[in-house]
Amino acid sequence: MRKTTRKFLAVTAGVASIALLASACSSDSGDGDKPSGSSSASAPSDEKVTLKVATFNEFGYADLYEEYMKLHPNVTIVNDKADTSDNARAAVQNSIATNTVVDDIVAADSDWMPELIASSDFFADLGSDTVKDRWPAWKSQLSTTADGKLIGYGTDSGPEAVCYRKDLFKKAGLPTDRAEVSKLLEGSWDNYFTQGQKFMDAKTGAAWFDSIGALSQGMINQLEAPFEDPSTDEITVLGADSKAKPVYDLLTSDKVLGQSAHLGQWSQDWTDAFKGDKWATMLCPPWMTQIIAGNAPDQTEWDVADALPGGASNWGGSFLLVPEGGKNVEAAKQLADWLTDPKQAAAVFVKYGNFPSQTAATTDPSVTGKTDAYFGGAPTGQIFSNRFAPIEKQPYRGSHYFPINQALSDAYTRVDVDKTDDSASSWKKFEQAVKDLS
């Protein structure tokens, strides 16, 4: 699921305390010996059932809700949509901390999953034969506990391509044809910045990309363990073998900084800049195409290249979870299963542009056949299907992933956008922020 902001609200209860509280409340309920995945709720029947579904941004479920209620006349679905993803996350955390079930189904961004996994007792086990192999391993692993409990059904995904401005490429003497640009940008990140230097040398008046923080998302997502040791959850981002430090050093180098538009993603300046000629390329998961088109509806020069420097990468995607203590757990499971079925996922992409994470849906003819008039008729369905296929992993997201990632984003902002620090001083502040986590 695309995001309208990358800043999330802080909550008073830490992840560890939330997990402990949820665990304590669970054991106090007298259900401590209940098998994982079982529920005190009765199986779906013809009795009237009202299911509240908590979402954020645009999941594209309005039509599906209506269809499901026609198929199940006894079910009434209430859409409990938060105004921001920040508030949606805070609501889920509050429910866990107070052991209170407000919604029968809750949506969660993939970046939240480490803390929700830590509180997995709060959620029902969604494992069943109907969803076996529905998603690639890298997707389902994000919502699976160490002992194999599946707490989330994957909704969309974010396979990354590169969006580019044809007019600015032409002005710089670079190819503009989609296939040629794809070849130009495929390969290493060094190649991407080499092409960027050629663009900058042409002095078009535009930058090569929007910000180094934006590029960091794609590069970090290509690493297996950027911040923590998968076997111990120990923080490794500050050590001599840090995987994130070389990325940071490259992005904050003079050469790369010289290619940046210095506009932090999700800021008002960044949003307004789409209407002008501020940068020529940007990392582009499917949901970003919606943001580009929304921010500059009259622009006619954006296109999508079937390429990503450094290899395949996924940015974004969400899950549907069912709180174990809800009144209608089995009915909620049935709805969540149906909403994330490949057929429904394909329909959402065709109408709303949320690219599916279900393997079968990514090759569905309705998906691969979709084109986007805003991007010059680009075959976006096929492009993002191509980008999705080679993804084999997601970075390890341990208990410290979310705050470390935010601290790293802040470090980039200080150097690139605010220009209050040089590379070395901003990294020292990042180091302190990470040390403060313990």
C-alpha positions as CSV (number, residue, x, y, z in Angstrom):
1,M,0.0,0.0,0.0
2,R,1.3,3.4,-0.9
3,K,1.9,5.9,1.8
4,T,1.1,9.6,1.9
5,T,3.7,10.1,4.6
6,R,6.8,8.4,5.9
7,K,6.6,10.0,9.3
8,F,4.8,7.9,11.9
9,L,3.5,9.0,15.3
10,A,5.4,7.9,18.4
11,V,3.4,6.0,21.0
12,T,4.0,6.1,24.7
13,A,4.2,2.3,25.1
14,G,7.3,0.7,23.6
15,V,7.0,-2.4,21.4
16,A,8.4,-4.6,24.1
17,S,6.0,-3.4,26.8
18,I,3.1,-3.7,24.3
19,A,4.1,-7.3,23.7
20,L,4.3,-8.1,27.4
21,L,1.0,-6.4,28.2
22,A,-0.8,-8.3,25.4
23,S,0.8,-11.5,26.6
24,A,-0.2,-10.8,30.2
25,C,-3.8,-9.9,29.3
26,S,-4.0,-13.1,27.2
27,S,-3.0,-15.3,30.0
28,D,-5.4,-13.6,32.5
29,S,-8.3,-14.4,30.2
30,G,-8.1,-18.1,31.0
31,D,-7.3,-19.0,27.4
32,G,-3.6,-19.5,27.9
33,D,-3.8,-23.2,26.9
34,K,-5.9,-22.5,23.8
35,P,-4.2,-24.0,20.6
36,S,-2.7,-21.4,18.3
37,G,-5.2,-20.3,15.6
38,S,-8.3,-21.6,17.5
39,S,-10.9,-19.2,18.6
40,S,-13.9,-19.0,20.9
41,A,-15.9,-17.4,18.1
42,S,-18.4,-19.6,16.3
43,A,-17.9,-20.5,12.7
44,P,-19.6,-18.4,10.1
45,S,-23.4,-19.0,9.9
46,D,-26.5,-17.3,8.5
47,E,-26.8,-15.2,11.6
48,K,-26.4,-11.4,11.1
49,V,-22.8,-10.4,11.4
50,T,-21.3,-6.9,11.3
51,L,-17.6,-6.7,10.4
52,K,-15.5,-3.6,10.9
53,V,-12.5,-3.3,8.7
54,A,-9.8,-0.8,9.6
55,T,-7.8,0.5,6.7
56,F,-5.8,3.6,5.6
57,N,-5.0,5.4,2.4
58,E,-6.7,3.5,-0.5
59,F,-7.0,-0.2,-0.4
60,G,-9.5,-0.3,-3.3
61,Y,-12.0,-2.4,-1.4
62,A,-15.3,-0.4,-1.8
63,D,-16.6,-2.5,-4.7
64,L,-15.4,-5.7,-3.1
65,Y,-17.3,-4.9,0.1
66,E,-20.5,-4.5,-1.9
67,E,-19.8,-7.8,-3.8
68,Y,-19.1,-9.7,-0.7
69,M,-22.3,-8.5,1.0
70,K,-24.3,-9.6,-2.0
71,L,-22.7,-13.0,-1.8
72,H,-23.2,-13.1,2.0
73,P,-26.5,-11.3,2.7
74,N,-26.1,-11.9,6.4
75,V,-22.8,-9.9,6.5
76,T,-22.6,-6.1,6.9
77,I,-19.2,-4.6,6.3
78,V,-18.3,-1.3,8.0
79,N,-15.3,0.6,6.5
80,D,-13.3,2.1,9.4
81,K,-10.8,4.1,7.4
82,A,-8.2,6.2,9.2
83,D,-7.3,9.6,7.9
84,T,-3.6,8.8,7.9
85,S,-1.4,5.7,8.1
86,D,0.2,7.3,11.1
87,N,-3.1,7.3,13.0
88,A,-3.9,3.8,11.8
89,R,-0.7,2.5,13.2
90,A,-1.3,4.3,16.5
91,A,-4.8,2.8,16.7
92,V,-3.5,-0.8,16.3
93,Q,-0.8,-0.2,18.9
94,N,-3.3,1.2,21.3
95,S,-5.6,-1.8,20.8
96,I,-2.7,-4.2,21.6
97,A,-1.6,-2.1,24.6
98,T,-5.1,-2.1,26.1
99,N,-6.1,-5.6,24.9
100,T,-9.1,-4.0,23.3
101,V,-10.5,-5.2,20.0
102,V,-12.1,-2.3,18.0
103,D,-12.1,-3.7,14.5
104,D,-12.7,-7.3,13.3
105,I,-10.0,-6.8,10.6
106,V,-7.0,-4.4,10.7
107,A,-4.8,-3.4,7.9
108,A,-1.0,-3.0,8.6
109,D,1.9,-1.7,6.5
110,S,4.8,-4.1,6.1
111,D,7.0,-1.7,8.1
112,W,4.8,-2.3,11.1
113,M,5.0,-6.1,11.0
114,P,8.0,-6.6,13.4
115,E,6.2,-4.9,16.3
116,L,3.0,-6.8,15.4
117,I,4.9,-10.1,15.3
118,A,6.2,-9.3,18.7
119,S,2.6,-9.1,19.9
120,S,1.4,-12.0,17.8
121,D,-0.8,-13.4,20.7
122,F,-3.2,-10.6,20.0
123,F,-3.9,-11.9,16.5
124,A,-5.5,-15.0,15.2
125,D,-3.6,-17.7,13.3
126,L,-4.7,-17.3,9.6
127,G,-2.9,-20.3,8.3
128,S,-5.1,-22.6,6.2
129,D,-5.0,-24.7,3.1
130,T,-6.8,-22.1,1.1
131,V,-3.9,-19.6,1.3
132,K,-1.0,-22.1,1.0
133,D,1.5,-20.8,-1.5
134,R,-0.8,-17.8,-2.3
135,W,2.2,-15.4,-1.8
136,P,6.0,-15.8,-2.4
137,A,8.0,-16.7,0.6
138,W,9.5,-13.2,1.1
139,K,5.9,-11.8,1.4
140,S,4.4,-14.3,3.8
141,Q,7.6,-14.4,5.9
142,L,6.9,-10.8,6.9
143,S,3.7,-11.9,8.7
144,T,4.8,-15.3,10.0
145,T,6.2,-15.8,13.5
146,A,9.3,-17.8,14.3
147,D,7.1,-20.8,15.3
148,G,5.1,-20.6,12.0
149,K,2.0,-18.7,13.0
150,L,0.6,-16.7,10.1
151,I,-0.9,-13.5,11.4
152,G,-1.4,-11.5,8.2
153,Y,-2.8,-12.0,4.7
154,G,-0.8,-10.0,2.1
155,T,-2.6,-7.4,0.1
156,D,-0.5,-5.4,-2.3
157,S,3.2,-5.1,-3.0
158,G,5.7,-2.5,-4.3
159,P,8.1,-3.9,-7.0
160,E,10.2,-1.0,-8.0
161,A,10.9,0.4,-11.4
162,V,12.2,3.8,-12.4
163,C,9.9,6.6,-13.6
164,Y,11.5,9.2,-15.8
165,R,10.8,12.4,-17.7
166,K,11.0,11.9,-21.5
167,D,11.3,15.7,-22.2
168,L,14.2,16.1,-19.8
169,F,16.0,13.1,-21.1
170,K,15.7,14.4,-24.6
171,K,17.0,17.8,-23.5
172,A,20.0,16.1,-22.0
173,G,20.7,14.1,-25.2
174,L,19.7,10.8,-23.5
175,P,17.4,8.2,-25.1
176,T,13.7,8.6,-24.5
177,D,12.3,5.3,-25.8
178,R,11.1,3.1,-22.9
179,A,13.0,0.0,-24.0
180,E,16.2,2.0,-24.5
181,V,15.9,3.8,-21.2
182,S,15.4,0.5,-19.5
183,K,18.7,-0.8,-20.9
184,L,20.4,2.5,-20.0
185,L,19.3,2.3,-16.3
186,E,19.7,-1.4,-15.7
187,G,22.8,-2.6,-14.0
188,S,24.7,-1.2,-11.0
189,W,24.0,1.9,-8.9
190,D,27.4,3.2,-10.1
191,N,26.0,3.0,-13.7
192,Y,22.9,4.9,-12.6
193,F,25.0,7.7,-11.1
194,T,27.3,7.7,-14.1
195,Q,24.2,8.3,-16.3
196,G,23.1,10.9,-13.8
197,Q,26.4,12.8,-14.2
198,K,25.9,12.8,-18.0
199,F,22.5,14.3,-17.4
200,M,23.9,16.9,-15.0
201,D,26.7,17.8,-17.4
202,A,24.0,18.7,-20.0
203,K,22.9,21.5,-17.7
204,T,19.1,21.1,-18.3
205,G,18.4,23.0,-15.1
206,A,16.9,19.8,-13.5
207,A,18.3,17.4,-11.1
208,W,18.8,13.7,-11.7
209,F,16.6,12.5,-8.8
210,D,14.5,13.9,-6.0
211,S,16.5,13.1,-2.9
212,I,19.1,10.7,-1.5
213,G,16.6,9.5,1.2
214,A,14.3,8.3,-1.6
215,L,17.1,6.3,-3.2
216,S,18.1,4.9,0.1
217,Q,14.7,3.1,0.4
218,G,15.5,1.1,-2.8
219,M,19.1,0.4,-1.9
220,I,18.4,-0.7,1.7
221,N,15.6,-3.0,0.5
222,Q,18.2,-4.8,-1.7
223,L,20.2,-5.8,1.4
224,E,19.5,-9.0,3.3
225,A,20.3,-7.6,6.8
226,P,20.9,-3.8,6.7
227,F,20.5,-3.1,10.4
228,E,20.3,-6.3,12.6
229,D,21.6,-9.8,12.8
230,P,18.8,-12.2,11.7
231,S,20.0,-14.9,14.0
232,T,20.3,-12.8,17.2
233,D,18.4,-9.5,16.4
234,E,21.5,-7.7,17.6
235,I,22.0,-4.3,16.1
236,T,24.8,-4.4,13.5
237,V,24.3,-1.2,11.6
238,L,27.1,0.6,13.5
239,G,29.7,-2.2,13.4
240,A,32.7,-2.6,11.1
241,D,30.7,-4.9,8.9
242,S,27.8,-2.5,8.6
243,K,25.9,-3.1,5.4
244,A,24.1,0.3,5.5
245,K,27.3,2.4,6.0
246,P,28.6,1.9,2.4
247,V,25.2,2.9,1.1
248,Y,25.2,6.0,3.3
249,D,28.8,6.9,2.2
250,L,27.9,6.6,-1.5
251,L,24.6,8.6,-1.2
252,T,26.2,11.4,0.8
253,S,29.3,11.7,-1.5
254,D,29.8,15.0,-3.3
255,K,29.1,13.4,-6.7
256,V,25.8,11.9,-5.7
257,L,24.6,14.9,-3.7
258,G,25.3,17.0,-6.8
259,Q,22.7,15.1,-8.7
260,S,19.9,15.6,-6.1
261,A,17.0,18.0,-6.2
262,H,17.3,18.2,-2.3
263,L,13.5,17.7,-1.9
264,G,12.5,15.4,0.9
265,Q,9.8,13.0,0.0
266,W,6.3,13.8,1.3
267,S,7.2,17.4,2.0
268,Q,5.0,20.1,0.5
269,D,7.9,21.4,-1.5
270,W,8.4,17.9,-3.0
271,T,4.7,17.6,-3.8
272,D,4.5,21.0,-5.4
273,A,7.7,20.3,-7.5
274,F,6.0,17.7,-9.6
275,K,4.3,20.5,-11.5
276,G,7.7,21.8,-12.6
277,D,10.9,20.4,-14.1
278,K,12.8,19.7,-10.9
279,W,14.2,16.1,-11.5
280,A,14.4,13.5,-14.2
281,T,14.2,10.1,-12.5
282,M,12.8,8.6,-9.4
283,L,12.3,5.1,-7.9
284,C,8.8,4.1,-8.7
285,P,6.8,1.2,-7.2
286,P,3.3,0.9,-8.5
287,W,1.7,3.1,-5.9
288,M,4.2,5.9,-6.7
289,T,2.6,6.2,-10.2
290,Q,-0.6,7.2,-8.5
291,I,1.2,9.9,-6.5
292,I,3.0,11.3,-9.5
293,A,-0.3,11.5,-11.5
294,G,-2.1,13.0,-8.6
295,N,0.5,15.7,-7.9
296,A,0.9,16.7,-11.6
297,P,-2.3,15.7,-13.4
298,D,-1.5,17.9,-16.4
299,Q,2.0,16.6,-16.9
300,T,2.4,14.5,-20.1
301,E,6.1,13.6,-20.1
302,W,6.4,10.9,-17.4
303,D,7.1,7.3,-18.4
304,V,8.1,4.1,-16.7
305,A,11.3,2.1,-17.4
306,D,11.4,-1.6,-16.8
307,A,14.6,-1.4,-14.7
308,L,16.0,-0.9,-11.3
309,P,19.7,-0.3,-10.5
310,G,21.2,-2.9,-8.3
311,G,18.6,-5.6,-8.9
312,A,15.1,-6.3,-7.8
313,S,13.6,-4.5,-4.8
314,N,10.2,-4.2,-3.1
315,W,9.1,-1.0,-1.4
316,G,5.8,-1.1,0.4
317,G,2.8,-3.5,0.7
318,S,0.3,-4.2,3.4
319,F,-1.5,-7.0,5.3
320,L,-4.9,-7.8,6.8
321,L,-4.8,-9.1,10.3
322,V,-7.7,-10.5,12.5
323,P,-7.5,-9.8,16.3
324,E,-8.0,-13.0,18.2
325,G,-10.3,-11.4,20.7
326,G,-12.9,-10.2,18.2
327,K,-16.6,-11.2,18.4
328,N,-16.6,-12.6,14.9
329,V,-13.2,-14.1,14.3
330,E,-14.2,-16.9,11.9
331,A,-16.3,-14.6,9.8
332,A,-13.5,-12.0,9.8
333,K,-11.0,-14.7,8.6
334,Q,-13.4,-15.7,5.8
335,L,-13.7,-12.1,4.6
336,A,-9.9,-11.4,4.9
337,D,-9.2,-14.6,2.9
338,W,-11.7,-13.5,0.2
339,L,-10.4,-10.0,-0.1
340,T,-6.8,-11.2,-0.6
341,D,-7.7,-14.0,-3.1
342,P,-5.8,-13.5,-6.3
343,K,-9.0,-12.8,-8.3
344,Q,-9.9,-9.9,-6.0
345,A,-6.3,-8.7,-5.9
346,A,-6.2,-8.5,-9.7
347,A,-9.4,-6.5,-9.8
348,V,-8.1,-4.0,-7.3
349,F,-5.0,-3.4,-9.4
350,V,-7.0,-3.0,-12.6
351,K,-9.2,-0.3,-11.1
352,Y,-7.0,1.3,-8.4
353,G,-3.4,0.5,-9.3
354,N,-2.4,-1.4,-6.1
355,F,-0.1,-4.1,-7.5
356,P,-0.9,-7.5,-6.0
357,S,1.4,-9.6,-3.9
358,Q,-0.4,-12.9,-4.7
359,T,1.8,-14.8,-7.1
360,A,-1.0,-15.9,-9.4
361,A,-2.5,-12.4,-9.6
362,T,0.8,-10.9,-10.8
363,T,0.6,-12.9,-14.0
364,D,-3.2,-12.7,-14.5
365,P,-3.9,-11.4,-18.0
366,S,-6.0,-8.6,-16.6
367,V,-3.0,-7.4,-14.6
368,T,-0.2,-7.9,-17.2
369,G,-2.5,-6.3,-19.9
370,K,-3.0,-3.1,-18.0
371,T,-1.6,0.1,-19.5
372,D,-1.5,3.6,-18.1
373,A,-2.4,6.5,-20.4
374,Y,-0.8,9.1,-18.0
375,F,2.6,7.4,-18.5
376,G,2.4,7.5,-22.3
377,G,0.5,4.2,-22.5
378,A,3.2,2.3,-20.6
379,P,2.4,-1.4,-20.1
380,T,2.6,-0.9,-16.3
381,G,1.0,-4.2,-15.6
382,Q,3.6,-6.1,-17.5
383,I,6.4,-3.9,-16.2
384,F,5.6,-4.4,-12.6
385,S,5.0,-8.1,-13.1
386,N,8.5,-8.2,-14.6
387,R,9.8,-6.3,-11.6
388,F,8.0,-8.5,-9.1
389,A,9.2,-11.9,-10.5
390,P,12.9,-11.7,-9.5
391,I,12.3,-10.5,-6.0
392,E,13.7,-13.2,-3.7
393,K,13.9,-11.5,-0.3
394,Q,13.1,-8.6,1.9
395,P,15.6,-7.1,4.4
396,Y,15.5,-8.6,7.8
397,R,13.2,-6.6,9.9
398,G,14.0,-7.1,13.6
399,S,12.6,-5.4,16.7
400,H,14.8,-2.3,16.0
401,Y,14.1,-2.0,12.2
402,F,11.5,0.7,12.3
403,P,13.3,3.3,14.6
404,I,16.7,2.6,12.9
405,N,15.2,3.2,9.5
406,Q,13.6,6.4,10.7
407,A,16.9,7.6,12.2
408,L,18.7,6.8,8.9
409,S,16.1,8.8,7.0
410,D,16.7,11.7,9.4
411,A,20.4,11.5,8.8
412,Y,19.9,11.8,5.0
413,T,17.6,14.7,5.5
414,R,20.1,16.7,7.5
415,V,22.7,16.3,4.8
416,D,20.6,16.6,1.6
417,V,17.5,18.6,2.4
418,D,18.1,20.7,5.5
419,K,21.8,21.0,4.8
420,T,22.5,21.4,8.5
421,D,25.2,18.7,8.7
422,D,27.9,17.2,6.5
423,S,28.1,13.5,6.0
424,A,30.3,12.7,9.0
425,S,28.5,14.8,11.6
426,S,25.1,13.5,10.5
427,W,26.3,9.9,10.8
428,K,27.5,10.6,14.3
429,K,24.0,11.8,15.2
430,F,22.6,8.7,13.7
431,E,25.0,6.6,15.7
432,Q,23.8,8.2,18.9
433,A,20.1,7.7,18.0
434,V,20.8,4.0,17.4
435,K,22.7,3.7,20.7
436,D,19.8,5.4,22.5
437,L,17.5,2.6,21.4
438,S,19.1,0.2,23.9
